[in-house]
Amino acid sequence: MQDQINQYTVEIEEFAPANAAQLEEYRIRFLGTKGIVKDLFEQFKAVSPEEKRVLGKVLNQFKQLAEAKYNEFKDGFESEGQNGAADIDLTLPGEGFAVGSRHPLSLVRNEIIDIFKRLGFVVAEGPEIEDDWHNFSALNFPEEHPARDMQDTFFIKKEAGNDIALRTHTSSVQVRMMEQGKPPFRAIMPGRVYRNEAISARAHCFFHQVEGLYIDENVSFADLKQTLFHFVTELYGEGTKVRFRPSYFPFTEPSAEMDISCTICKGSGCNMCKYTGWVEILGCGMVDPNVLENCGIDSKKYTGFAFGMGIERIANLKWVIRDLRLFSENDVRFLRQFKTEII
């Protein structure tokens, strides 16, 4: 065993690694869990007590020599690595970050809000989880009324007269505003809504709306038409044609749907407008007196109008986007196209 120690001692003293890889090989060979030092200590257990007194000191000195040699070169290689890092040219330009942009729905939402703010409308918001009263009953949806079937609802809790659901429209914000305040009201309600519909290129189980409400004395349908005509002109430009068609909504009477001349084909006919030259963008009407009374407002003194539009539909027409699912898939190839506004 003494001869082995002497032989390995000479090898260690002559060892001079050229790189860190050779030093690592040395560490594994001499100091590793299956290395020479550990093997010698295992052999040391079997020697006689007389030999242990002599070899014990020699073996410890050998171990210290092996560790010292490793630490000597280890420190040297580490300092070389640090010097190499310091050789980086700090005057070189850094790697740039990709420029981001707002989501297209956010861009359209902000543009709609800006237009109505210039007309004196404020922004109101409300909870996305609503009770039956604010989502249906106060808006002239009696129980078992067929109008409730117009909207497939995600119910969270079903109890007679106290259903809890994800809101199907932001009209619930209008109800809360009318209950908590006094006329006049002039506000828009942007937000996310949910309906239990099959997801396709033209429909989704969640989407975004902007609804509006104006209540005051002597508000007429003419005020509604002029407000919406101004909105369309600001959003799509001069020359955009508008038409109103009679429709039905439980919370407005009379009710109408508003179409604009197709922004894609300019009214000549294409698959976006189904070759009619017109595209429906929103529903509107005069607030039903029953809704006013449900919210504690004197329907003989006050009148008002309401409207609602899908932000996705507005964005579709603005940027010729034919698949609604693109808005929620987070495909960066799609989102990179919208560099209108930097985050």
MIVOBA-688045 format. One record per residue (C-alpha): chain; x, y, z; residue number from 1. Coordinates in steps of 0.5 Angstrom, whole numbers, padded with zeros to 4 digits. Example, Ala and Ser with C-alpha at 12.3 -4.5 7.8 and 13.67 -1.06 7.14 Angstrom:
<pts>
+-------+-------+-------+-------+-----+
! kette !    px !    py !    pz !  nr !
+-------+-------+-------+-------+-----+
!     A !  0025 ! -0009 !  0016 !   1 !
!     A !  0027 ! -0002 !  0014 !   2 !
+-------+-------+-------+-------+-----+
</pts>
This chain:
<pts>
+-------+-------+-------+-------+-----+
! kette !    px !    py !    pz !  nr !
+-------+-------+-------+-------+-----+
!     A !  0000 !  0000 !  0000 !   1 !
!     A !  0006 !  0005 !  0001 !   2 !
!     A !  0009 !  0003 ! -0006 !   3 !
!     A !  0002 !  0005 ! -0009 !   4 !
!     A !  0002 !  0012 ! -0005 !   5 !
!     A !  0009 !  0013 ! -0007 !   6 !
!     A !  0007 !  0012 ! -0014 !   7 !
!     A !  0001 !  0016 ! -0014 !   8 !
!     A !  0004 !  0022 ! -0010 !   9 !
!     A !  0009 !  0022 ! -0016 !  10 !
!     A !  0003 !  0022 ! -0021 !  11 !
!     A !  0000 !  0028 ! -0017 !  12 !
!     A !  0006 !  0032 ! -0017 !  13 !
!     A !  0007 !  0032 ! -0024 !  14 !
!     A !  0000 !  0033 ! -0026 !  15 !
!     A ! -0001 !  0040 ! -0030 !  16 !
!     A ! -0008 !  0040 ! -0034 !  17 !
!     A ! -0008 !  0044 ! -0040 !  18 !
!     A ! -0016 !  0046 ! -0039 !  19 !
!     A ! -0022 !  0045 ! -0034 !  20 !
!     A ! -0024 !  0038 ! -0038 !  21 !
!     A ! -0017 !  0035 ! -0036 !  22 !
!     A ! -0018 !  0038 ! -0029 !  23 !
!     A ! -0025 !  0035 ! -0028 !  24 !
!     A ! -0022 !  0028 ! -0030 !  25 !
!     A ! -0017 !  0028 ! -0025 !  26 !
!     A ! -0022 !  0030 ! -0020 !  27 !
!     A ! -0026 !  0024 ! -0022 !  28 !
!     A ! -0020 !  0019 ! -0022 !  29 !
!     A ! -0017 !  0021 ! -0015 !  30 !
!     A ! -0023 !  0025 ! -0011 !  31 !
!     A ! -0029 !  0022 ! -0014 !  32 !
!     A ! -0034 !  0017 ! -0010 !  33 !
!     A ! -0030 !  0011 ! -0014 !  34 !
!     A ! -0023 !  0015 ! -0014 !  35 !
!     A ! -0016 !  0013 ! -0012 !  36 !
!     A ! -0017 !  0016 ! -0005 !  37 !
!     A ! -0023 !  0013 ! -0003 !  38 !
!     A ! -0020 !  0006 ! -0005 !  39 !
!     A ! -0014 !  0007 ! -0001 !  40 !
!     A ! -0018 !  0009 !  0005 !  41 !
!     A ! -0022 !  0002 !  0004 !  42 !
!     A ! -0016 ! -0002 !  0004 !  43 !
!     A ! -0013 !  0002 !  0010 !  44 !
!     A ! -0019 ! -0002 !  0014 !  45 !
!     A ! -0016 ! -0008 !  0013 !  46 !
!     A ! -0008 ! -0007 !  0015 !  47 !
!     A ! -0006 ! -0009 !  0022 !  48 !
!     A ! -0006 ! -0004 !  0028 !  49 !
!     A !  0002 ! -0003 !  0027 !  50 !
!     A !  0001 ! -0001 !  0020 !  51 !
!     A ! -0005 !  0003 !  0021 !  52 !
!     A !  0000 !  0008 !  0026 !  53 !
!     A !  0005 !  0009 !  0020 !  54 !
!     A !  0000 !  0009 !  0014 !  55 !
!     A ! -0005 !  0013 !  0017 !  56 !
!     A ! -0001 !  0019 !  0017 !  57 !
!     A !  0002 !  0018 !  0010 !  58 !
!     A ! -0005 !  0017 !  0008 !  59 !
!     A ! -0008 !  0023 !  0010 !  60 !
!     A ! -0002 !  0027 !  0007 !  61 !
!     A ! -0003 !  0024 !  0001 !  62 !
!     A ! -0011 !  0026 !  0001 !  63 !
!     A ! -0009 !  0033 !  0003 !  64 !
!     A ! -0004 !  0033 ! -0003 !  65 !
!     A ! -0009 !  0031 ! -0008 !  66 !
!     A ! -0014 !  0036 ! -0006 !  67 !
!     A ! -0009 !  0042 ! -0006 !  68 !
!     A ! -0007 !  0040 ! -0013 !  69 !
!     A ! -0014 !  0040 ! -0015 !  70 !
!     A ! -0016 !  0047 ! -0012 !  71 !
!     A ! -0010 !  0050 ! -0014 !  72 !
!     A ! -0012 !  0049 ! -0022 !  73 !
!     A ! -0019 !  0050 ! -0020 !  74 !
!     A ! -0018 !  0057 ! -0018 !  75 !
!     A ! -0014 !  0058 ! -0024 !  76 !
!     A ! -0019 !  0056 ! -0029 !  77 !
!     A ! -0025 !  0060 ! -0026 !  78 !
!     A ! -0021 !  0066 ! -0026 !  79 !
!     A ! -0019 !  0065 ! -0033 !  80 !
!     A ! -0027 !  0065 ! -0034 !  81 !
!     A ! -0028 !  0071 ! -0031 !  82 !
!     A ! -0023 !  0075 ! -0035 !  83 !
!     A ! -0026 !  0072 ! -0041 !  84 !
!     A ! -0033 !  0075 ! -0039 !  85 !
!     A ! -0030 !  0082 ! -0038 !  86 !
!     A ! -0027 !  0082 ! -0045 !  87 !
!     A ! -0034 !  0083 ! -0048 !  88 !
!     A ! -0035 !  0089 ! -0051 !  89 !
!     A ! -0040 !  0093 ! -0047 !  90 !
!     A ! -0040 !  0099 ! -0053 !  91 !
!     A ! -0044 !  0094 ! -0058 !  92 !
!     A ! -0051 !  0095 ! -0058 !  93 !
!     A ! -0056 !  0090 ! -0054 !  94 !
!     A ! -0061 !  0085 ! -0057 !  95 !
!     A ! -0067 !  0089 ! -0059 !  96 !
!     A ! -0074 !  0087 ! -0056 !  97 !
!     A ! -0080 !  0085 ! -0061 !  98 !
!     A ! -0084 !  0091 ! -0061 !  99 !
!     A ! -0091 !  0089 ! -0058 ! 100 !
!     A ! -0098 !  0092 ! -0059 ! 101 !
!     A ! -0105 !  0092 ! -0056 ! 102 !
!     A ! -0110 !  0087 ! -0058 ! 103 !
!     A ! -0114 !  0089 ! -0064 ! 104 !
!     A ! -0121 !  0088 ! -0059 ! 105 !
!     A ! -0117 !  0093 ! -0054 ! 106 !
!     A ! -0116 !  0098 ! -0060 ! 107 !
!     A ! -0123 !  0098 ! -0063 ! 108 !
!     A ! -0126 !  0098 ! -0056 ! 109 !
!     A ! -0122 !  0105 ! -0054 ! 110 !
!     A ! -0124 !  0108 ! -0061 ! 111 !
!     A ! -0131 !  0107 ! -0059 ! 112 !
!     A ! -0130 !  0109 ! -0052 ! 113 !
!     A ! -0127 !  0116 ! -0055 ! 114 !
!     A ! -0132 !  0117 ! -0060 ! 115 !
!     A ! -0138 !  0117 ! -0055 ! 116 !
!     A ! -0134 !  0121 ! -0049 ! 117 !
!     A ! -0134 !  0126 ! -0054 ! 118 !
!     A ! -0141 !  0126 ! -0054 ! 119 !
!     A ! -0141 !  0127 ! -0046 ! 120 !
!     A ! -0142 !  0119 ! -0045 ! 121 !
!     A ! -0138 !  0116 ! -0039 ! 122 !
!     A ! -0136 !  0109 ! -0038 ! 123 !
!     A ! -0140 !  0105 ! -0033 ! 124 !
!     A ! -0138 !  0098 ! -0031 ! 125 !
!     A ! -0141 !  0092 ! -0027 ! 126 !
!     A ! -0140 !  0085 ! -0025 ! 127 !
!     A ! -0139 !  0079 ! -0030 ! 128 !
!     A ! -0143 !  0074 ! -0025 ! 129 !
!     A ! -0150 !  0077 ! -0025 ! 130 !
!     A ! -0157 !  0075 ! -0021 ! 131 !
!     A ! -0163 !  0074 ! -0025 ! 132 !
!     A ! -0166 !  0081 ! -0023 ! 133 !
!     A ! -0161 !  0085 ! -0026 ! 134 !
!     A ! -0159 !  0080 ! -0032 ! 135 !
!     A ! -0167 !  0078 ! -0034 ! 136 !
!     A ! -0173 !  0080 ! -0030 ! 137 !
!     A ! -0171 !  0088 ! -0029 ! 138 !
!     A ! -0170 !  0088 ! -0037 ! 139 !
!     A ! -0177 !  0086 ! -0038 ! 140 !
!     A ! -0176 !  0078 ! -0039 ! 141 !
!     A ! -0181 !  0075 ! -0034 ! 142 !
!     A ! -0180 !  0068 ! -0032 ! 143 !
!     A ! -0182 !  0063 ! -0038 ! 144 !
!     A ! -0182 !  0069 ! -0043 ! 145 !
!     A ! -0180 !  0066 ! -0050 ! 146 !
!     A ! -0175 !  0072 ! -0050 ! 147 !
!     A ! -0171 !  0068 ! -0045 ! 148 !
!     A ! -0169 !  0063 ! -0050 ! 149 !
!     A ! -0166 !  0068 ! -0055 ! 150 !
!     A ! -0160 !  0068 ! -0050 ! 151 !
!     A ! -0157 !  0061 ! -0048 ! 152 !
!     A ! -0154 !  0062 ! -0041 ! 153 !
!     A ! -0149 !  0059 ! -0037 ! 154 !
!     A ! -0152 !  0058 ! -0030 ! 155 !
!     A ! -0148 !  0058 ! -0024 ! 156 !
!     A ! -0154 !  0057 ! -0019 ! 157 !
!     A ! -0161 !  0055 ! -0021 ! 158 !
!     A ! -0166 !  0057 ! -0016 ! 159 !
!     A ! -0173 !  0059 ! -0017 ! 160 !
!     A ! -0173 !  0067 ! -0018 ! 161 !
!     A ! -0166 !  0067 ! -0016 ! 162 !
!     A ! -0162 !  0064 ! -0021 ! 163 !
!     A ! -0154 !  0066 ! -0022 ! 164 !
!     A ! -0151 !  0066 ! -0028 ! 165 !
!     A ! -0145 !  0069 ! -0033 ! 166 !
!     A ! -0148 !  0076 ! -0036 ! 167 !
!     A ! -0151 !  0075 ! -0043 ! 168 !
!     A ! -0150 !  0082 ! -0044 ! 169 !
!     A ! -0148 !  0089 ! -0041 ! 170 !
!     A ! -0155 !  0091 ! -0040 ! 171 !
!     A ! -0155 !  0089 ! -0033 ! 172 !
!     A ! -0150 !  0095 ! -0032 ! 173 !
!     A ! -0155 !  0099 ! -0034 ! 174 !
!     A ! -0160 !  0097 ! -0029 ! 175 !
!     A ! -0155 !  0098 ! -0023 ! 176 !
!     A ! -0154 !  0105 ! -0026 ! 177 !
!     A ! -0161 !  0106 ! -0026 ! 178 !
!     A ! -0163 !  0103 ! -0019 ! 179 !
!     A ! -0157 !  0107 ! -0016 ! 180 !
!     A ! -0158 !  0114 ! -0019 ! 181 !
!     A ! -0162 !  0119 ! -0021 ! 182 !
!     A ! -0163 !  0121 ! -0029 ! 183 !
!     A ! -0160 !  0124 ! -0033 ! 184 !
!     A ! -0156 !  0118 ! -0035 ! 185 !
!     A ! -0151 !  0118 ! -0041 ! 186 !
!     A ! -0146 !  0112 ! -0041 ! 187 !
!     A ! -0143 !  0107 ! -0045 ! 188 !
!     A ! -0142 !  0100 ! -0042 ! 189 !
!     A ! -0136 !  0096 ! -0045 ! 190 !
!     A ! -0135 !  0089 ! -0042 ! 191 !
!     A ! -0134 !  0081 ! -0043 ! 192 !
!     A ! -0141 !  0077 ! -0044 ! 193 !
!     A ! -0142 !  0070 ! -0044 ! 194 !
!     A ! -0147 !  0065 ! -0048 ! 195 !
!     A ! -0147 !  0058 ! -0049 ! 196 !
!     A ! -0146 !  0058 ! -0056 ! 197 !
!     A ! -0142 !  0053 ! -0061 ! 198 !
!     A ! -0135 !  0056 ! -0062 ! 199 !
!     A ! -0135 !  0057 ! -0070 ! 200 !
!     A ! -0132 !  0062 ! -0075 ! 201 !
!     A ! -0138 !  0067 ! -0073 ! 202 !
!     A ! -0140 !  0065 ! -0066 ! 203 !
!     A ! -0136 !  0064 ! -0059 ! 204 !
!     A ! -0138 !  0062 ! -0052 ! 205 !
!     A ! -0135 !  0069 ! -0050 ! 206 !
!     A ! -0135 !  0076 ! -0053 ! 207 !
!     A ! -0135 !  0083 ! -0052 ! 208 !
!     A ! -0140 !  0088 ! -0052 ! 209 !
!     A ! -0141 !  0096 ! -0052 ! 210 !
!     A ! -0148 !  0098 ! -0050 ! 211 !
!     A ! -0150 !  0105 ! -0049 ! 212 !
!     A ! -0156 !  0109 ! -0045 ! 213 !
!     A ! -0159 !  0116 ! -0045 ! 214 !
!     A ! -0164 !  0118 ! -0040 ! 215 !
!     A ! -0167 !  0125 ! -0040 ! 216 !
!     A ! -0173 !  0129 ! -0041 ! 217 !
!     A ! -0176 !  0129 ! -0048 ! 218 !
!     A ! -0171 !  0124 ! -0051 ! 219 !
!     A ! -0173 !  0122 ! -0058 ! 220 !
!     A ! -0172 !  0116 ! -0063 ! 221 !
!     A ! -0169 !  0122 ! -0067 ! 222 !
!     A ! -0164 !  0123 ! -0062 ! 223 !
!     A ! -0162 !  0116 ! -0062 ! 224 !
!     A ! -0161 !  0116 ! -0070 ! 225 !
!     A ! -0157 !  0122 ! -0070 ! 226 !
!     A ! -0152 !  0119 ! -0064 ! 227 !
!     A ! -0151 !  0113 ! -0068 ! 228 !
!     A ! -0150 !  0116 ! -0075 ! 229 !
!     A ! -0145 !  0121 ! -0072 ! 230 !
!     A ! -0142 !  0114 ! -0069 ! 231 !
!     A ! -0142 !  0111 ! -0075 ! 232 !
!     A ! -0139 !  0117 ! -0079 ! 233 !
!     A ! -0133 !  0118 ! -0074 ! 234 !
!     A ! -0131 !  0110 ! -0074 ! 235 !
!     A ! -0132 !  0108 ! -0081 ! 236 !
!     A ! -0131 !  0115 ! -0085 ! 237 !
!     A ! -0136 !  0120 ! -0089 ! 238 !
!     A ! -0140 !  0117 ! -0094 ! 239 !
!     A ! -0142 !  0111 ! -0090 ! 240 !
!     A ! -0149 !  0109 ! -0091 ! 241 !
!     A ! -0154 !  0108 ! -0085 ! 242 !
!     A ! -0161 !  0104 ! -0085 ! 243 !
!     A ! -0165 !  0102 ! -0079 ! 244 !
!     A ! -0170 !  0096 ! -0079 ! 245 !
!     A ! -0175 !  0095 ! -0074 ! 246 !
!     A ! -0174 !  0089 ! -0070 ! 247 !
!     A ! -0176 !  0086 ! -0063 ! 248 !
!     A ! -0172 !  0087 ! -0056 ! 249 !
!     A ! -0176 !  0086 ! -0049 ! 250 !
!     A ! -0172 !  0092 ! -0046 ! 251 !
!     A ! -0174 !  0097 ! -0052 ! 252 !
!     A ! -0180 !  0099 ! -0055 ! 253 !
!     A ! -0180 !  0101 ! -0061 ! 254 !
!     A ! -0174 !  0097 ! -0063 ! 255 !
!     A ! -0169 !  0097 ! -0069 ! 256 !
!     A ! -0163 !  0094 ! -0072 ! 257 !
!     A ! -0158 !  0098 ! -0075 ! 258 !
!     A ! -0154 !  0097 ! -0082 ! 259 !
!     A ! -0149 !  0100 ! -0085 ! 260 !
!     A ! -0146 !  0100 ! -0092 ! 261 !
!     A ! -0141 !  0094 ! -0093 ! 262 !
!     A ! -0134 !  0097 ! -0091 ! 263 !
!     A ! -0131 !  0091 ! -0095 ! 264 !
!     A ! -0135 !  0092 ! -0102 ! 265 !
!     A ! -0137 !  0099 ! -0101 ! 266 !
!     A ! -0144 !  0096 ! -0102 ! 267 !
!     A ! -0143 !  0093 ! -0109 ! 268 !
!     A ! -0144 !  0086 ! -0105 ! 269 !
!     A ! -0139 !  0081 ! -0102 ! 270 !
!     A ! -0139 !  0075 ! -0098 ! 271 !
!     A ! -0138 !  0079 ! -0092 ! 272 !
!     A ! -0145 !  0082 ! -0093 ! 273 !
!     A ! -0148 !  0076 ! -0096 ! 274 !
!     A ! -0148 !  0080 ! -0103 ! 275 !
!     A ! -0153 !  0085 ! -0100 ! 276 !
!     A ! -0149 !  0091 ! -0099 ! 277 !
!     A ! -0151 !  0092 ! -0092 ! 278 !
!     A ! -0148 !  0089 ! -0085 ! 279 !
!     A ! -0152 !  0089 ! -0079 ! 280 !
!     A ! -0147 !  0092 ! -0073 ! 281 !
!     A ! -0152 !  0094 ! -0067 ! 282 !
!     A ! -0159 !  0093 ! -0064 ! 283 !
!     A ! -0162 !  0099 ! -0061 ! 284 !
!     A ! -0169 !  0102 ! -0059 ! 285 !
!     A ! -0173 !  0107 ! -0054 ! 286 !
!     A ! -0172 !  0104 ! -0047 ! 287 !
!     A ! -0179 !  0100 ! -0045 ! 288 !
!     A ! -0183 !  0104 ! -0040 ! 289 !
!     A ! -0183 !  0098 ! -0036 ! 290 !
!     A ! -0176 !  0098 ! -0035 ! 291 !
!     A ! -0176 !  0105 ! -0033 ! 292 !
!     A ! -0181 !  0103 ! -0027 ! 293 !
!     A ! -0177 !  0097 ! -0025 ! 294 !
!     A ! -0171 !  0101 ! -0024 ! 295 !
!     A ! -0175 !  0106 ! -0020 ! 296 !
!     A ! -0175 !  0112 ! -0025 ! 297 !
!     A ! -0182 !  0115 ! -0027 ! 298 !
!     A ! -0183 !  0113 ! -0034 ! 299 !
!     A ! -0188 !  0119 ! -0035 ! 300 !
!     A ! -0183 !  0124 ! -0034 ! 301 !
!     A ! -0177 !  0121 ! -0037 ! 302 !
!     A ! -0175 !  0117 ! -0043 ! 303 !
!     A ! -0169 !  0114 ! -0046 ! 304 !
!     A ! -0166 !  0110 ! -0051 ! 305 !
!     A ! -0161 !  0104 ! -0051 ! 306 !
!     A ! -0156 !  0101 ! -0056 ! 307 !
!     A ! -0151 !  0095 ! -0056 ! 308 !
!     A ! -0146 !  0092 ! -0061 ! 309 !
!     A ! -0141 !  0087 ! -0061 ! 310 !
!     A ! -0134 !  0089 ! -0061 ! 311 !
!     A ! -0132 !  0083 ! -0065 ! 312 !
!     A ! -0137 !  0085 ! -0071 ! 313 !
!     A ! -0134 !  0092 ! -0071 ! 314 !
!     A ! -0127 !  0089 ! -0071 ! 315 !
!     A ! -0129 !  0084 ! -0077 ! 316 !
!     A ! -0131 !  0090 ! -0081 ! 317 !
!     A ! -0125 !  0095 ! -0080 ! 318 !
!     A ! -0120 !  0090 ! -0081 ! 319 !
!     A ! -0123 !  0085 ! -0086 ! 320 !
!     A ! -0123 !  0079 ! -0080 ! 321 !
!     A ! -0127 !  0073 ! -0082 ! 322 !
!     A ! -0126 !  0068 ! -0077 ! 323 !
!     A ! -0128 !  0070 ! -0070 ! 324 !
!     A ! -0124 !  0065 ! -0066 ! 325 !
!     A ! -0117 !  0069 ! -0068 ! 326 !
!     A ! -0119 !  0074 ! -0063 ! 327 !
!     A ! -0118 !  0069 ! -0057 ! 328 !
!     A ! -0113 !  0064 ! -0060 ! 329 !
!     A ! -0106 !  0069 ! -0058 ! 330 !
!     A ! -0103 !  0067 ! -0065 ! 331 !
!     A ! -0097 !  0072 ! -0065 ! 332 !
!     A ! -0097 !  0072 ! -0073 ! 333 !
!     A ! -0104 !  0075 ! -0073 ! 334 !
!     A ! -0103 !  0080 ! -0067 ! 335 !
!     A ! -0097 !  0082 ! -0070 ! 336 !
!     A ! -0101 !  0086 ! -0075 ! 337 !
!     A ! -0104 !  0091 ! -0071 ! 338 !
!     A ! -0098 !  0096 ! -0069 ! 339 !
!     A ! -0103 !  0102 ! -0069 ! 340 !
!     A ! -0101 !  0103 ! -0062 ! 341 !
!     A ! -0095 !  0101 ! -0058 ! 342 !
!     A ! -0096 !  0098 ! -0051 ! 343 !
+-------+-------+-------+-------+-----+
</pts>
